[in-house]
Amino acid sequence: MFTDRFKKSLDMVQNTAPFDITGHPAITVNAGMSEGLPIGLQIVGKRFEDLKVLQLAHAFEKLK
């Protein structure tokens, strides 16, 4: 069971690898549920604009 979860999480690296390589700040926030499963919203900013990404994520979370 653990190995299945681990493998699934590694399969999702393709979603974050481009930003890890380029140094763009990115964050994922909870965006609700669909068919009983959680949905995430990934916010990506320009390089060195970490604060803007965090501010946007915070504003989005306050909407709930």
ZAMIDO-576072 format. One record per residue: residue in three letters; x, y, z of N, C-alpha, C, CB in turn. Coordinates in nm, 2 decimals. Each point is the difference from the previous one (the first is absolute). Glycine has a CB too. Example, Ala and Ser with C-alpha at 12.3 -4.5 7.8 and 13.67 -1.06 7.14 Angstrom:
// residues 2
<rec><resn>ALA</resn><n_u>1.32</n_u><n_v>-0.57</n_v><n_w>0.78</n_w><ca_u>-0.09</ca_u><ca_v>0.12</ca_v><ca_w>0.00</ca_w><c_u>0.09</c_u><c_v>0.12</c_v><c_w>0.00</c_w><cb_u>-0.19</cb_u><cb_v>-0.12</cb_v><cb_w>0.12</cb_w></rec>
<rec><resn>SER</resn><n_u>0.15</n_u><n_v>0.23</n_v><n_w>-0.19</n_w><ca_u>0.09</ca_u><ca_v>0.11</ca_v><ca_w>0.00</ca_w><c_u>-0.08</c_u><c_v>0.11</c_v><c_w>0.08</c_w><cb_u>0.12</cb_u><cb_v>-0.06</cb_v><cb_w>-0.22</cb_w></rec>
END
This chain:
// residues 64
<rec><resn>MET</resn><n_u>0.08</n_u><n_v>-0.12</n_v><n_w>0.00</n_w><ca_u>-0.08</ca_u><ca_v>0.12</ca_v><ca_w>0.00</ca_w><c_u>0.09</c_u><c_v>0.13</c_v><c_w>0.00</c_w><cb_u>-0.18</cb_u><cb_v>-0.13</cb_v><cb_w>0.12</cb_w></rec>
<rec><resn>PHE</resn><n_u>0.28</n_u><n_v>0.13</n_v><n_w>-0.03</n_w><ca_u>0.09</ca_u><ca_v>0.12</ca_v><ca_w>0.00</ca_w><c_u>0.07</c_u><c_v>0.01</c_v><c_w>-0.13</c_w><cb_u>0.03</cb_u><cb_v>-0.03</cb_v><cb_w>0.25</cb_w></rec>
<rec><resn>THR</resn><n_u>0.02</n_u><n_v>-0.08</n_v><n_w>-0.30</n_w><ca_u>0.07</ca_u><ca_v>0.01</ca_v><ca_w>-0.13</ca_w><c_u>-0.09</c_u><c_v>0.06</c_v><c_w>-0.11</c_w><cb_u>0.15</cb_u><cb_v>-0.19</cb_v><cb_w>0.07</cb_w></rec>
<rec><resn>ASP</resn><n_u>-0.28</n_u><n_v>0.15</n_v><n_w>-0.07</n_w><ca_u>-0.09</ca_u><ca_v>0.05</ca_v><ca_w>-0.10</ca_w><c_u>-0.01</c_u><c_v>0.15</c_v><c_w>0.01</c_w><cb_u>-0.13</cb_u><cb_v>-0.22</cb_v><cb_w>0.00</cb_w></rec>
<rec><resn>ARG</resn><n_u>0.11</n_u><n_v>0.27</n_v><n_w>0.12</n_w><ca_u>-0.01</ca_u><ca_v>0.15</ca_v><ca_w>0.02</ca_w><c_u>0.13</c_u><c_v>0.07</c_v><c_w>-0.04</c_w><cb_u>-0.16</cb_u><cb_v>-0.04</cb_v><cb_w>0.19</cb_w></rec>
<rec><resn>PHE</resn><n_u>0.27</n_u><n_v>-0.02</n_v><n_w>-0.15</n_w><ca_u>0.13</ca_u><ca_v>0.06</ca_v><ca_w>-0.04</ca_w><c_u>0.02</c_u><c_v>0.01</c_v><c_w>-0.15</c_w><cb_u>0.10</cb_u><cb_v>-0.09</cb_v><cb_w>0.21</cb_w></rec>
<rec><resn>LYS</resn><n_u>-0.14</n_u><n_v>-0.02</n_v><n_w>-0.28</n_w><ca_u>0.02</ca_u><ca_v>0.00</ca_v><ca_w>-0.15</ca_w><c_u>-0.10</c_u><c_v>0.11</c_v><c_w>-0.06</c_w><cb_u>0.06</cb_u><cb_v>-0.25</cb_v><cb_w>0.01</cb_w></rec>
<rec><resn>LYS</resn><n_u>-0.18</n_u><n_v>0.26</n_v><n_w>0.04</n_w><ca_u>-0.09</ca_u><ca_v>0.09</ca_v><ca_w>-0.05</ca_w><c_u>0.05</c_u><c_v>0.15</c_v><c_w>0.02</c_w><cb_u>-0.19</cb_u><cb_v>-0.16</cb_v><cb_w>0.04</cb_w></rec>
<rec><resn>SER</resn><n_u>0.25</n_u><n_v>0.18</n_v><n_w>0.08</n_w><ca_u>0.05</ca_u><ca_v>0.13</ca_v><ca_w>0.02</ca_w><c_u>0.12</c_u><c_v>0.04</c_v><c_w>-0.09</c_w><cb_u>-0.08</cb_u><cb_v>-0.02</cb_v><cb_w>0.24</cb_w></rec>
<rec><resn>LEU</resn><n_u>0.16</n_u><n_v>-0.08</n_v><n_w>-0.27</n_w><ca_u>0.11</ca_u><ca_v>0.02</ca_v><ca_w>-0.09</ca_w><c_u>-0.05</c_u><c_v>0.03</c_v><c_w>-0.14</c_w><cb_u>0.15</cb_u><cb_v>-0.15</cb_v><cb_w>0.14</cb_w></rec>
<rec><resn>ASP</resn><n_u>-0.26</n_u><n_v>0.09</n_v><n_w>-0.18</n_w><ca_u>-0.06</ca_u><ca_v>0.02</ca_v><ca_w>-0.13</ca_w><c_u>-0.04</c_u><c_v>0.14</c_v><c_w>-0.02</c_w><cb_u>-0.07</cb_u><cb_v>-0.24</cb_v><cb_w>0.00</cb_w></rec>
<rec><resn>MET</resn><n_u>0.04</n_u><n_v>0.31</n_v><n_w>0.11</n_w><ca_u>-0.04</ca_u><ca_v>0.14</ca_v><ca_w>-0.01</ca_w><c_u>0.11</c_u><c_v>0.10</c_v><c_w>-0.01</c_w><cb_u>-0.20</cb_u><cb_v>-0.07</cb_v><cb_w>0.13</cb_w></rec>
<rec><resn>VAL</resn><n_u>0.33</n_u><n_v>0.03</n_v><n_w>-0.12</n_w><ca_u>0.11</ca_u><ca_v>0.09</ca_v><ca_w>-0.01</ca_w><c_u>0.00</c_u><c_v>0.08</c_v><c_w>-0.12</c_w><cb_u>0.13</cb_u><cb_v>-0.16</cb_v><cb_w>0.14</cb_w></rec>
<rec><resn>GLN</resn><n_u>-0.19</n_u><n_v>0.10</n_v><n_w>-0.25</n_w><ca_u>0.00</ca_u><ca_v>0.08</ca_v><ca_w>-0.13</ca_w><c_u>-0.08</c_u><c_v>0.13</c_v><c_w>0.02</c_w><cb_u>0.01</cb_u><cb_v>-0.22</cb_v><cb_w>-0.12</cb_w></rec>
<rec><resn>ASN</resn><n_u>-0.10</n_u><n_v>0.23</n_v><n_w>0.22</n_w><ca_u>-0.07</ca_u><ca_v>0.12</ca_v><ca_w>0.02</ca_w><c_u>0.09</c_u><c_v>0.11</c_v><c_w>0.06</c_w><cb_u>-0.21</cb_u><cb_v>-0.13</cb_v><cb_w>0.03</cb_w></rec>
<rec><resn>THR</resn><n_u>0.31</n_u><n_v>0.09</n_v><n_w>0.04</n_w><ca_u>0.08</ca_u><ca_v>0.10</ca_v><ca_w>0.07</ca_w><c_u>0.14</c_u><c_v>0.02</c_v><c_w>-0.05</c_w><cb_u>-0.13</cb_u><cb_v>-0.05</cb_v><cb_w>0.20</cb_w></rec>
<rec><resn>ALA</resn><n_u>0.18</n_u><n_v>-0.05</n_v><n_w>-0.27</n_w><ca_u>0.14</ca_u><ca_v>0.00</ca_v><ca_w>-0.05</ca_w><c_u>0.04</c_u><c_v>0.12</c_v><c_w>-0.08</c_w><cb_u>-0.01</cb_u><cb_v>-0.24</cb_v><cb_w>0.00</cb_w></rec>
<rec><resn>PRO</resn><n_u>-0.08</n_u><n_v>0.29</n_v><n_w>-0.09</n_w><ca_u>0.04</ca_u><ca_v>0.12</ca_v><ca_w>-0.08</ca_w><c_u>0.03</c_u><c_v>0.12</c_v><c_w>0.09</c_w><cb_u>-0.13</cb_u><cb_v>-0.09</cb_v><cb_w>-0.19</cb_w></rec>
<rec><resn>PHE</resn><n_u>0.06</n_u><n_v>0.10</n_v><n_w>0.30</n_w><ca_u>0.02</ca_u><ca_v>0.12</ca_v><ca_w>0.08</ca_w><c_u>0.11</c_u><c_v>-0.02</c_v><c_w>0.10</c_w><cb_u>-0.24</cb_u><cb_v>0.05</cb_v><cb_w>-0.01</cb_w></rec>
<rec><resn>ASP</resn><n_u>0.27</n_u><n_v>-0.18</n_v><n_w>0.05</n_w><ca_u>0.12</ca_u><ca_v>-0.03</ca_v><ca_w>0.08</ca_w><c_u>0.12</c_u><c_v>0.03</c_v><c_w>-0.08</c_w><cb_u>-0.12</cb_u><cb_v>-0.18</cb_v><cb_w>0.12</cb_w></rec>
<rec><resn>ILE</resn><n_u>0.12</n_u><n_v>0.15</n_v><n_w>-0.24</n_w><ca_u>0.12</ca_u><ca_v>0.02</ca_v><ca_w>-0.09</ca_w><c_u>0.03</c_u><c_v>0.15</c_v><c_w>-0.03</c_w><cb_u>-0.04</cb_u><cb_v>-0.23</cb_v><cb_w>-0.10</cb_w></rec>
<rec><resn>THR</resn><n_u>-0.07</n_u><n_v>0.30</n_v><n_w>0.07</n_w><ca_u>0.02</ca_u><ca_v>0.14</ca_v><ca_w>-0.04</ca_w><c_u>0.00</c_u><c_v>0.10</c_v><c_w>0.12</c_w><cb_u>-0.12</cb_u><cb_v>-0.06</cb_v><cb_w>-0.21</cb_w></rec>
<rec><resn>GLY</resn><n_u>0.09</n_u><n_v>0.02</n_v><n_w>0.33</n_w><ca_u>0.00</ca_u><ca_v>0.08</ca_v><ca_w>0.11</ca_w><c_u>-0.12</c_u><c_v>0.09</c_v><c_w>0.02</c_w><cb_u>0.24</cb_u><cb_v>0.00</cb_v><cb_w>-0.02</cb_w></rec>
<rec><resn>HIS</resn><n_u>-0.35</n_u><n_v>-0.03</n_v><n_w>-0.05</n_w><ca_u>-0.12</ca_u><ca_v>0.08</ca_v><ca_w>0.01</ca_w><c_u>-0.07</c_u><c_v>-0.04</c_v><c_w>0.13</c_w><cb_u>-0.03</cb_u><cb_v>0.02</cb_v><cb_w>-0.25</cb_w></rec>
<rec><resn>PRO</resn><n_u>-0.02</n_u><n_v>0.08</n_v><n_w>0.33</n_w><ca_u>-0.07</ca_u><ca_v>-0.03</ca_v><ca_w>0.12</ca_w><c_u>-0.13</c_u><c_v>-0.06</c_v><c_w>-0.03</c_w><cb_u>0.11</cb_u><cb_v>0.18</cb_v><cb_w>0.12</cb_w></rec>
<rec><resn>ALA</resn><n_u>-0.15</n_u><n_v>-0.29</n_v><n_w>-0.05</n_w><ca_u>-0.13</ca_u><ca_v>-0.07</ca_v><ca_w>-0.02</ca_w><c_u>-0.05</c_u><c_v>-0.05</c_v><c_w>0.13</c_w><cb_u>0.07</cb_u><cb_v>-0.06</cb_v><cb_w>-0.24</cb_w></rec>
<rec><resn>ILE</resn><n_u>-0.21</n_u><n_v>0.06</n_v><n_w>0.24</n_w><ca_u>-0.06</ca_u><ca_v>-0.05</ca_v><ca_w>0.12</ca_w><c_u>-0.14</c_u><c_v>-0.06</c_v><c_w>-0.04</c_w><cb_u>0.11</cb_u><cb_v>0.17</cb_v><cb_w>0.15</cb_w></rec>
<rec><resn>THR</resn><n_u>-0.15</n_u><n_v>-0.27</n_v><n_w>-0.08</n_w><ca_u>-0.13</ca_u><ca_v>-0.07</ca_v><ca_w>-0.03</ca_w><c_u>-0.09</c_u><c_v>0.03</c_v><c_w>0.12</c_w><cb_u>0.11</cb_u><cb_v>-0.18</cb_v><cb_w>-0.15</cb_w></rec>
<rec><resn>VAL</resn><n_u>-0.23</n_u><n_v>0.22</n_v><n_w>0.12</n_w><ca_u>-0.10</ca_u><ca_v>0.02</ca_v><ca_w>0.11</ca_w><c_u>-0.12</c_u><c_v>-0.09</c_v><c_w>-0.03</c_w><cb_u>0.08</cb_u><cb_v>0.24</cb_v><cb_w>0.04</cb_w></rec>
<rec><resn>ASN</resn><n_u>-0.15</n_u><n_v>-0.27</n_v><n_w>0.07</n_w><ca_u>-0.12</ca_u><ca_v>-0.08</ca_v><ca_w>-0.01</ca_w><c_u>-0.11</c_u><c_v>0.08</c_v><c_w>-0.07</c_w><cb_u>0.06</cb_u><cb_v>-0.13</cb_v><cb_w>0.21</cb_w></rec>
<rec><resn>ALA</resn><n_u>-0.12</n_u><n_v>0.07</n_v><n_w>-0.32</n_w><ca_u>-0.10</ca_u><ca_v>0.07</ca_v><ca_w>-0.08</ca_w><c_u>-0.14</c_u><c_v>-0.07</c_v><c_w>0.01</c_w><cb_u>0.19</cb_u><cb_v>0.09</cb_v><cb_w>-0.15</cb_w></rec>
<rec><resn>GLY</resn><n_u>-0.20</n_u><n_v>-0.18</n_v><n_w>0.24</n_w><ca_u>-0.13</ca_u><ca_v>-0.06</ca_v><ca_w>0.02</ca_w><c_u>0.01</c_u><c_v>-0.15</c_v><c_w>-0.03</c_w><cb_u>-0.11</cb_u><cb_v>0.21</cb_v><cb_w>-0.06</cb_w></rec>
<rec><resn>MET</resn><n_u>-0.01</n_u><n_v>-0.27</n_v><n_w>0.03</n_w><ca_u>-0.01</ca_u><ca_v>-0.14</ca_v><ca_w>-0.03</ca_w><c_u>-0.08</c_u><c_v>-0.02</c_v><c_w>-0.13</c_w><cb_u>0.01</cb_u><cb_v>-0.05</cb_v><cb_w>0.25</cb_w></rec>
<rec><resn>SER</resn><n_u>0.02</n_u><n_v>-0.07</n_v><n_w>-0.31</n_w><ca_u>-0.07</ca_u><ca_v>-0.04</ca_v><ca_w>-0.12</ca_w><c_u>-0.02</c_u><c_v>-0.15</c_v><c_w>0.01</c_w><cb_u>0.09</cb_u><cb_v>0.19</cb_v><cb_w>-0.14</cb_w></rec>
<rec><resn>GLU</resn><n_u>-0.21</n_u><n_v>-0.24</n_v><n_w>0.14</n_w><ca_u>-0.03</ca_u><ca_v>-0.14</ca_v><ca_w>0.01</ca_w><c_u>0.07</c_u><c_v>-0.07</c_v><c_w>0.12</c_w><cb_u>-0.03</cb_u><cb_v>0.00</cb_v><cb_w>-0.25</cb_w></rec>
<rec><resn>GLY</resn><n_u>0.04</n_u><n_v>0.08</n_v><n_w>0.36</n_w><ca_u>0.06</ca_u><ca_v>-0.05</ca_v><ca_w>0.12</ca_w><c_u>0.15</c_u><c_v>0.00</c_v><c_w>0.01</c_w><cb_u>-0.19</cb_u><cb_v>-0.14</cb_v><cb_w>0.01</cb_w></rec>
<rec><resn>LEU</resn><n_u>0.25</n_u><n_v>0.20</n_v><n_w>-0.11</n_w><ca_u>0.15</ca_u><ca_v>0.02</ca_v><ca_w>0.00</ca_w><c_u>0.04</c_u><c_v>0.14</c_v><c_w>0.01</c_w><cb_u>0.02</cb_u><cb_v>-0.21</cb_v><cb_w>-0.14</cb_w></rec>
<rec><resn>PRO</resn><n_u>0.09</n_u><n_v>0.24</n_v><n_w>0.21</n_w><ca_u>0.04</ca_u><ca_v>0.14</ca_v><ca_w>0.01</ca_w><c_u>0.06</c_u><c_v>0.05</c_v><c_w>-0.13</c_w><cb_u>0.04</cb_u><cb_v>-0.04</cb_v><cb_w>0.24</cb_w></rec>
<rec><resn>ILE</resn><n_u>-0.06</n_u><n_v>0.17</n_v><n_w>-0.26</n_w><ca_u>0.05</ca_u><ca_v>0.07</ca_v><ca_w>-0.12</ca_w><c_u>0.09</c_u><c_v>0.11</c_v><c_w>0.05</c_w><cb_u>-0.21</cb_u><cb_v>-0.05</cb_v><cb_w>-0.14</cb_w></rec>
<rec><resn>GLY</resn><n_u>0.33</n_u><n_v>0.06</n_v><n_w>0.07</n_w><ca_u>0.09</ca_u><ca_v>0.10</ca_v><ca_w>0.04</ca_w><c_u>0.02</c_u><c_v>0.11</c_v><c_w>-0.11</c_w><cb_u>0.12</cb_u><cb_v>-0.17</cb_v><cb_w>0.14</cb_w></rec>
<rec><resn>LEU</resn><n_u>-0.09</n_u><n_v>0.29</n_v><n_w>-0.10</n_w><ca_u>0.02</ca_u><ca_v>0.11</ca_v><ca_w>-0.09</ca_w><c_u>0.15</c_u><c_v>0.03</c_v><c_w>0.01</c_w><cb_u>-0.24</cb_u><cb_v>0.09</cb_v><cb_w>0.01</cb_w></rec>
<rec><resn>GLN</resn><n_u>0.31</n_u><n_v>-0.10</n_v><n_w>-0.12</n_w><ca_u>0.15</ca_u><ca_v>0.03</ca_v><ca_w>0.00</ca_w><c_u>0.02</c_u><c_v>0.14</c_v><c_w>-0.05</c_w><cb_u>0.06</cb_u><cb_v>-0.24</cb_v><cb_w>-0.03</cb_w></rec>
<rec><resn>ILE</resn><n_u>0.00</n_u><n_v>0.32</n_v><n_w>0.11</n_w><ca_u>0.03</ca_u><ca_v>0.14</ca_v><ca_w>-0.03</ca_w><c_u>0.15</c_u><c_v>0.01</c_v><c_w>-0.02</c_w><cb_u>-0.20</cb_u><cb_v>0.09</cb_v><cb_w>0.13</cb_w></rec>
<rec><resn>VAL</resn><n_u>0.24</n_u><n_v>-0.03</n_v><n_w>-0.25</n_w><ca_u>0.14</ca_u><ca_v>0.01</ca_v><ca_w>-0.03</ca_w><c_u>0.02</c_u><c_v>0.15</c_v><c_w>-0.04</c_w><cb_u>0.02</cb_u><cb_v>-0.24</cb_v><cb_w>-0.09</cb_w></rec>
<rec><resn>GLY</resn><n_u>0.10</n_u><n_v>0.29</n_v><n_w>0.14</n_w><ca_u>0.03</ca_u><ca_v>0.14</ca_v><ca_w>-0.02</ca_w><c_u>0.13</c_u><c_v>0.01</c_v><c_w>-0.08</c_w><cb_u>-0.12</cb_u><cb_v>0.06</cb_v><cb_w>0.21</cb_w></rec>
<rec><resn>LYS</resn><n_u>0.15</n_u><n_v>0.07</n_v><n_w>-0.24</n_w><ca_u>0.13</ca_u><ca_v>0.03</ca_v><ca_w>-0.06</ca_w><c_u>0.11</c_u><c_v>-0.03</c_v><c_w>0.10</c_w><cb_u>-0.11</cb_u><cb_v>0.18</cb_v><cb_w>-0.15</cb_w></rec>
<rec><resn>ARG</resn><n_u>0.23</n_u><n_v>-0.20</n_v><n_w>0.10</n_w><ca_u>0.11</ca_u><ca_v>-0.02</ca_v><ca_w>0.08</ca_w><c_u>0.02</c_u><c_v>0.12</c_v><c_w>0.10</c_w><cb_u>0.11</cb_u><cb_v>-0.14</cb_v><cb_w>-0.18</cb_w></rec>
<rec><resn>PHE</resn><n_u>-0.08</n_u><n_v>0.10</n_v><n_w>0.30</n_w><ca_u>0.02</ca_u><ca_v>0.10</ca_v><ca_w>0.11</ca_w><c_u>-0.12</c_u><c_v>0.07</c_v><c_w>0.05</c_w><cb_u>0.23</cb_u><cb_v>0.03</cb_v><cb_w>-0.09</cb_w></rec>
<rec><resn>GLU</resn><n_u>-0.35</n_u><n_v>-0.07</n_v><n_w>0.04</n_w><ca_u>-0.12</ca_u><ca_v>0.06</ca_v><ca_w>0.05</ca_w><c_u>-0.08</c_u><c_v>-0.09</c_v><c_w>0.10</c_w><cb_u>-0.01</cb_u><cb_v>0.13</cb_v><cb_w>-0.22</cb_w></rec>
<rec><resn>ASP</resn><n_u>0.09</n_u><n_v>-0.19</n_v><n_w>0.31</n_w><ca_u>-0.06</ca_u><ca_v>-0.09</ca_v><ca_w>0.09</ca_w><c_u>-0.11</c_u><c_v>0.07</c_v><c_w>0.09</c_w><cb_u>0.22</cb_u><cb_v>-0.12</cb_v><cb_w>0.01</cb_w></rec>
<rec><resn>LEU</resn><n_u>-0.20</n_u><n_v>0.24</n_v><n_w>0.03</n_w><ca_u>-0.10</ca_u><ca_v>0.07</ca_v><ca_w>0.08</ca_w><c_u>-0.13</c_u><c_v>0.01</c_v><c_w>-0.07</c_w><cb_u>0.18</cb_u><cb_v>0.13</cb_v><cb_w>0.11</cb_w></rec>
<rec><resn>LYS</resn><n_u>-0.18</n_u><n_v>-0.10</n_v><n_w>-0.24</n_w><ca_u>-0.13</ca_u><ca_v>0.01</ca_v><ca_w>-0.08</ca_w><c_u>-0.07</c_u><c_v>-0.13</c_v><c_w>0.00</c_w><cb_u>0.10</cb_u><cb_v>0.18</cb_v><cb_w>-0.14</cb_w></rec>
<rec><resn>VAL</resn><n_u>-0.03</n_u><n_v>-0.29</n_v><n_w>0.12</n_w><ca_u>-0.06</ca_u><ca_v>-0.13</ca_v><ca_w>0.00</ca_w><c_u>-0.06</c_u><c_v>-0.03</c_v><c_w>0.13</c_w><cb_u>0.17</cb_u><cb_v>-0.08</cb_v><cb_w>-0.17</cb_w></rec>
<rec><resn>LEU</resn><n_u>-0.10</n_u><n_v>0.11</n_v><n_w>0.28</n_w><ca_u>-0.06</ca_u><ca_v>-0.03</ca_v><ca_w>0.13</ca_w><c_u>-0.12</c_u><c_v>0.09</c_v><c_w>0.03</c_w><cb_u>0.23</cb_u><cb_v>-0.07</cb_v><cb_w>0.08</cb_w></rec>
<rec><resn>GLN</resn><n_u>-0.23</n_u><n_v>0.19</n_v><n_w>-0.12</n_w><ca_u>-0.11</ca_u><ca_v>0.09</ca_v><ca_w>0.02</ca_w><c_u>-0.12</c_u><c_v>-0.04</c_v><c_w>-0.08</c_w><cb_u>0.16</cb_u><cb_v>0.19</cb_v><cb_w>0.03</cb_w></rec>
<rec><resn>LEU</resn><n_u>-0.14</n_u><n_v>-0.24</n_v><n_w>-0.15</n_w><ca_u>-0.11</ca_u><ca_v>-0.05</ca_v><ca_w>-0.08</ca_w><c_u>-0.06</c_u><c_v>-0.13</c_v><c_w>0.06</c_w><cb_u>0.10</cb_u><cb_v>0.10</cb_v><cb_w>-0.21</cb_w></rec>
<rec><resn>ALA</resn><n_u>-0.01</n_u><n_v>-0.19</n_v><n_w>0.26</n_w><ca_u>-0.05</ca_u><ca_v>-0.12</ca_v><ca_w>0.06</ca_w><c_u>-0.08</c_u><c_v>0.03</c_v><c_w>0.13</c_w><cb_u>0.20</cb_u><cb_v>-0.12</cb_v><cb_w>-0.09</cb_w></rec>
<rec><resn>HIS</resn><n_u>-0.15</n_u><n_v>0.22</n_v><n_w>0.16</n_w><ca_u>-0.07</ca_u><ca_v>0.04</ca_v><ca_w>0.12</ca_w><c_u>-0.14</c_u><c_v>0.06</c_v><c_w>-0.03</c_w><cb_u>0.22</cb_u><cb_v>0.04</cb_v><cb_w>0.11</cb_w></rec>
<rec><resn>ALA</resn><n_u>-0.22</n_u><n_v>0.05</n_v><n_w>-0.21</n_w><ca_u>-0.13</ca_u><ca_v>0.06</ca_v><ca_w>-0.05</ca_w><c_u>-0.10</c_u><c_v>-0.11</c_v><c_w>-0.04</c_w><cb_u>0.12</cb_u><cb_v>0.21</cb_v><cb_w>-0.07</cb_w></rec>
<rec><resn>PHE</resn><n_u>-0.07</n_u><n_v>-0.31</n_v><n_w>-0.01</n_w><ca_u>-0.09</ca_u><ca_v>-0.10</ca_v><ca_w>-0.04</ca_w><c_u>-0.06</c_u><c_v>-0.08</c_v><c_w>0.11</c_w><cb_u>0.14</cb_u><cb_v>-0.02</cb_v><cb_w>-0.21</cb_w></rec>
<rec><resn>GLU</resn><n_u>-0.05</n_u><n_v>-0.01</n_v><n_w>0.31</n_w><ca_u>-0.05</ca_u><ca_v>-0.08</ca_v><ca_w>0.12</ca_w><c_u>-0.10</c_u><c_v>0.08</c_v><c_w>0.08</c_w><cb_u>0.22</cb_u><cb_v>-0.12</cb_v><cb_w>0.00</cb_w></rec>
<rec><resn>LYS</resn><n_u>-0.21</n_u><n_v>0.25</n_v><n_w>0.00</n_w><ca_u>-0.10</ca_u><ca_v>0.08</ca_v><ca_w>0.08</ca_w><c_u>-0.13</c_u><c_v>0.00</c_v><c_w>-0.07</c_w><cb_u>0.18</cb_u><cb_v>0.14</cb_v><cb_w>0.08</cb_w></rec>
<rec><resn>LEU</resn><n_u>-0.19</n_u><n_v>-0.17</n_v><n_w>-0.21</n_w><ca_u>-0.13</ca_u><ca_v>0.00</ca_v><ca_w>-0.07</ca_w><c_u>-0.09</c_u><c_v>-0.11</c_v><c_w>0.05</c_w><cb_u>0.11</cb_u><cb_v>0.09</cb_v><cb_w>-0.20</cb_w></rec>
<rec><resn>LYS</resn><n_u>-0.06</n_u><n_v>-0.19</n_v><n_w>0.26</n_w><ca_u>-0.08</ca_u><ca_v>-0.12</ca_v><ca_w>0.04</ca_w><c_u>-0.09</c_u><c_v>0.04</c_v><c_w>0.12</c_w><cb_u>0.18</cb_u><cb_v>-0.15</cb_v><cb_w>-0.08</cb_w></rec>
END
